[in-house]
Amino acid sequence: MNKSVNKLYPVFLQMSRLRLLIVGGGEVAKEKLHFILKSSPDAQITVMAPEIAPEIIELFVSTEHQISIIKKEFDPAVLSSFDLVVAATNIAVLNREVYQAAKEHKIIINVADTPELCDFYMGSIVTKGDLKIGISTNGKSPTFAKRFRQLLEDILPDNVQELLPNLRALRNNLQLSFSEKVTYLNEVTKSLLDKK
């Protein structure tokens, strides 16, 4: 029996506070860009490539996103202005060059479709108001993560957004120690998991 364990540590980044560089301007970059903007529409993103897909240009022109474009070949010197990098070209040699440059600049990087060159993976995300759930298959099967996301979106109640502020208010008004609050809130929320 395989005892493989996913050792990734999930975090939720405030993308409006970080500067992200996407290297690539084609289909792969477009997919990564849409994925990030779907979850973090206020992300600060720069796309760098000599050729940029029209759909990316449209996002750049719109005023609803913070997207910049550098229309030229990748230059490692720009990395000093960024916190995260996504190498999203369909040229393996270029992706590896971006990876090496990011490592030299001590910047974490995701190289599209190359798990061994990724410091982080971009898993599937379920969002219901303030509730956000990240799903990772440790880079093994993005398709399974997508299907599981769809399942969670179907079964999670739509009124989660109403529930979360009420639970926060309840927690803030409790005059109990931390451990007593945890015990009490565990008891209150247990009914959310009861099968009807």
C-alpha positions in Angstrom: 0.0 0.0 0.0 1.3 3.4 -1.0 1.7 5.8 2.0 2.2 8.9 0.0 1.3 12.1 1.9 0.8 15.5 0.4 3.4 17.6 2.3 2.4 21.0 0.8 1.5 23.7 3.3 -1.6 25.7 2.0 -1.6 29.5 2.3 -3.9 32.1 1.1 -2.0 35.1 -0.3 -3.3 38.7 -0.4 -2.5 39.2 -4.0 -3.3 42.9 -3.9 -0.2 43.3 -1.6 2.2 41.2 -3.8 3.6 41.9 -7.2 3.3 38.9 -9.6 5.1 38.5 -12.9 3.7 36.1 -15.5 6.3 35.4 -18.2 4.5 34.4 -21.4 1.7 36.0 -23.4 -0.1 33.0 -25.0 -2.6 30.4 -24.1 -0.7 29.1 -21.0 -0.3 32.6 -19.6 -3.9 33.5 -20.4 -5.1 30.4 -18.5 -2.9 31.3 -15.4 -4.0 34.9 -15.6 -7.7 34.0 -15.7 -7.3 31.6 -12.8 -5.6 34.2 -10.6 -8.1 37.0 -11.5 -11.1 34.7 -10.8 -10.0 34.3 -7.2 -8.1 37.6 -6.7 -9.5 40.2 -9.0 -7.4 42.9 -7.3 -4.1 41.1 -7.9 -1.2 43.2 -9.1 0.0 41.4 -12.2 2.5 42.1 -14.9 2.6 40.0 -18.1 6.0 39.9 -19.9 6.3 38.5 -23.4 7.2 39.8 -26.9 3.8 38.7 -28.2 0.6 39.1 -26.1 -2.7 37.4 -26.8 -5.6 39.8 -27.6 -7.6 38.5 -24.5 -4.7 39.6 -22.2 -4.6 43.0 -23.9 -8.4 43.4 -23.3 -7.8 42.7 -19.6 -5.0 45.2 -19.5 -7.2 47.9 -21.2 -10.1 47.3 -18.8 -10.1 49.4 -15.6 -11.3 46.6 -13.3 -7.9 44.8 -13.0 -4.4 45.9 -12.1 -2.5 44.4 -15.0 0.6 45.8 -16.6 2.3 44.6 -19.8 6.0 44.5 -20.7 6.0 43.6 -24.4 9.6 42.2 -24.8 11.6 39.1 -24.3 12.2 37.9 -20.7 14.9 39.9 -18.9 16.0 38.6 -15.5 16.8 42.2 -14.4 13.0 42.9 -14.0 12.7 40.2 -11.2 13.9 42.7 -8.5 10.5 44.4 -8.9 8.4 41.2 -8.1 7.5 38.9 -5.2 6.2 35.9 -7.2 6.8 34.6 -10.7 4.8 32.3 -13.0 6.6 30.9 -16.0 3.8 30.3 -18.5 5.3 29.8 -21.9 5.2 26.7 -24.0 9.0 26.9 -24.4 10.6 24.5 -21.9 14.1 26.1 -22.2 12.7 29.6 -21.5 10.6 28.3 -18.6 13.8 26.8 -17.1 15.7 30.1 -17.7 12.9 32.0 -15.8 13.1 29.4 -13.0 16.9 29.7 -12.6 16.6 33.5 -12.6 13.9 33.5 -10.0 15.9 31.2 -7.8 18.9 33.5 -8.1 16.6 36.4 -7.0 15.2 34.3 -4.1 11.7 34.6 -5.6 9.2 31.8 -5.4 8.0 30.5 -8.8 5.4 28.3 -10.5 6.5 26.8 -13.8 3.4 25.8 -15.7 3.0 22.0 -16.2 6.4 21.3 -14.6 5.8 20.3 -11.0 9.5 19.6 -10.3 10.2 23.3 -11.0 7.4 24.7 -8.8 7.8 26.2 -5.3 4.0 26.4 -5.2 1.1 24.9 -7.1 -2.0 26.7 -8.2 -4.7 24.3 -7.1 -8.5 24.4 -7.6 -10.4 26.9 -5.5 -13.9 26.9 -4.2 -15.3 30.3 -3.2 -18.6 30.9 -1.4 -18.6 34.5 -0.2 -15.9 34.7 2.5 -15.4 31.0 2.5 -12.5 29.9 0.3 -11.2 26.3 0.0 -8.0 25.4 -1.8 -7.7 21.9 -3.3 -4.4 20.3 -4.1 -3.5 16.9 -5.6 0.2 17.6 -5.1 0.5 18.3 -8.8 -0.7 14.7 -9.7 -4.1 15.4 -11.2 -5.5 18.9 -11.8 -8.5 17.2 -13.5 -9.5 15.5 -10.2 -9.0 18.7 -8.3 -11.3 20.5 -10.8 -14.0 17.8 -10.4 -13.8 17.9 -6.6 -14.1 21.7 -6.8 -17.3 21.2 -8.8 -18.7 18.8 -6.2 -18.0 21.1 -3.3 -19.5 24.1 -5.2 -22.7 22.0 -5.7 -23.0 20.7 -2.1 -22.0 23.8 -0.1 -25.0 25.9 0.8 -25.4 29.3 -0.8 -26.2 30.9 2.6 -22.6 30.4 3.8 -22.0 34.2 3.4 -24.8 34.9 5.8 -23.6 32.3 8.3 -20.0 33.4 8.6 -20.6 37.0 9.9 -23.1 35.6 12.4 -20.5 33.1 13.7 -17.9 35.9 13.9 -20.2 38.1 15.9 -21.0 35.2 18.2 -17.3 34.5 18.8 -16.6 38.2 19.5 -19.4 38.4 22.1 -18.4 35.3 24.0 -16.9 36.1 27.4 -14.9 32.9 27.6 -11.3 31.8 27.5 -9.8 30.8 24.1 -10.2 27.1 24.8 -13.8 27.6 26.0 -14.7 29.5 22.9 -13.3 26.8 20.7 -15.3 24.1 22.6 -18.5 26.2 22.4 -18.2 27.1 18.7 -17.4 23.5 17.9 -20.6 22.5 19.5 -22.6 25.3 17.8 -21.2 24.4 14.3 -21.5 20.6 14.7 -25.0 20.8 13.4 -23.7 22.1 10.0 -22.3 18.7 9.3 -25.4 16.7 10.4 -26.8 14.6 7.6 -30.5 15.4 6.9 
